[in-house]
């Protein structure tokens, strides 16, 4: 874990049985439109805050992890069902991404981009100017920044 003077992000599930903390700056905060995230939460998109696993400590309870695809686990609370994380090993890093709604102070970490925008629901978009990536953000440039560009108005 990092020095105590660094940012600390706390959160947990609805019932309080699971609590976590992450120390240090997150890697990214992003809206994800992928089908798997939508199915995991039942929402039209998910906002995730990403940390290296070494920054994270679960302070209460034990999460249940569902292996949703090879190398990817999605954690939830076994008591109340709160969806908590997306977890994986990628590009040599062990990542834990928390669902922003599980943070104690979600307003403190606004999203900076949108990923898997190519999988978004046709009837849903957000009114912001965040860069939108068709898939993940690694190795590609965003293909648009606003809903107006999508409608051919931007």
N, C-alpha and C positions, 0 to 999 in steps of 0.2 A: 504494500500500500504506500501511497505517496505521503508527503509531509502533512501534518495536521493543518497547516496554514492554508493549504490549497482548497479550492472549491470542493464542497461535499454535496452530493446529490442523494437525497433519501427518498424512499418510496416503499410501496408494498401493495398487497391485495386488499380487496374490499373488506374482508372480515378481520384483517390484521394478523392472521396466522403466519403470514410470510412478510418479512421486512428485509430491505436491502439498503446498501449504501455504495456509492461509487465516489472515489476520490480523484480529483484532477479534472482537467477539461475533457469533454466528450470529443470523439473523433468527428462526428457529424450528427446533425439532427435533420431527418428527412421524412417527407411524406412518401409512403410506398403504396403503389396501386396494384401490386401483383395479386394474382388470383389466390395464391396460398395465404397471404396476409389477410385478404378479405375473408376467406373461409375460416381462418383461425379466430377472427374477432366478430364476424358477422357485420362488419362496417364497410362502407364504400371505399375507404382508404384507411391506412394506419400511419400514425406518426411515431417514429422510432428514434431514440437517442442511443448512439453507439459508443461503447467503451471497450477497451482491451480488457479481457477477463481478469488480468492482474490488478485492474483498478477497482474491481467489484468484490464485495463481501456480502453474503446473505447473513443477516444478523439474527433472524428468527425464522423458525420453521424450515421445511424442506419442500422445494417445488417439485412438482411432477413434470417430467419431460416426455413429450411425444416426438418420436423420430418422424418428422413430416416428409423428409426426403434424404437421400444419402448425404451424410455429413451435417445435417441441419436438425436441430432440436428446437421445439417450441414449448416453453414452460408455462405452467398454469398452477393455480392454487387448487389442491385436491379437496379443500373444504368448501370454498365458495365458488370456484370455477373461474376466478379472475385470470384473464390472459396476461402474462407477465413479460415474456421474452421471446426473442429469436436468437438462437445461439449457434455458432459455427466456427470452424477453422477455415480461414481464407487467406490466401497469399502469405502463408507462414504466420498468421496472427490468429489467436483465439479471441473471438468476439462475443460480446453479450450486448444485445440491443433491447432496451426496455421500451415497452409501450408507454408513450408520454403521459397517458392518463393515469398511470400508476405512480407517477412522481408526486411527492408532497407539494411541490411548487412547479407545476408544468409551465407556467407563464415565464419562468426564468430561462427557458431554453427554446426559443422559437426556431422553426425549421428554416433551413437555408437552401433547400433544393427538393425536387421531386424525382423519384426513380420509378422505373417500370411504368411510366406514363403511357406507353404503348398498350398496356393491358388495362388501362382505366375503363371504368364503366362509361359508355357513350353519353349518358345523361348527366354525368357528374364532372365538375371541375371546380377549382378553387379560384377566387378572385384575388390573385397576387401576381407578382412579377418574378417569382422564383424560377430559376432555370429548371427545365423539364428534360429528363433523359428518357429515351424510349425504353432502355433497359437499365442496367446498373451504370454508375457514373464513371467507372474506371476505363480509361483508354478511349473515351468518346467525348465529343462536345455535345452540349445541350442542343436540342432541335427546336426549342421554342421557349419563350419566357412568359407569355401571357395568354389568357383565354382568347383575347382578341385575335392573336396570331392564328389560333386554331380555327376561328370563324372566318379567316381571311380578311380581317379588318385591321390587323396590326402591321 
